[in-house]
Amino acid sequence: MPKKKKKWSQDVTEHSDAMDLQEGVFKSRSPKKIADSLKHSAKTSERRKSNPFRSAMSMLTFYINRAGGQLSKSRRATLEKAKDELRKDFGHDPKH
């Protein structure tokens, strides 16, 4: 049976040099838990290429963009709220 080809975004998520993520981080229903996990990963990663806030926000945005139309409205809303939680956690204005 032929091996199923992975999408490049899946490969980036699994093997990226950006940060090590907690398994299942994006599956949480809690925006705060998602933000806390991303913050922890960004602060402890020795492989990130930017400051912790930018790395965490970039990873979350990357996930939202790659999932695209496959996200339900409620799931997208949770992930967007996680962005606000990240902003608060890093002392940025939650309203951008």
Secondary structure by P-SEA (a helix, b strand, c coil): cccccccaaaaaaaccccccccccccccccaaaaaaaaaaaaaacccccccaaaaaaaaaaaaaaaacccccaaaaaaaaaaaaaaaaaacccccc
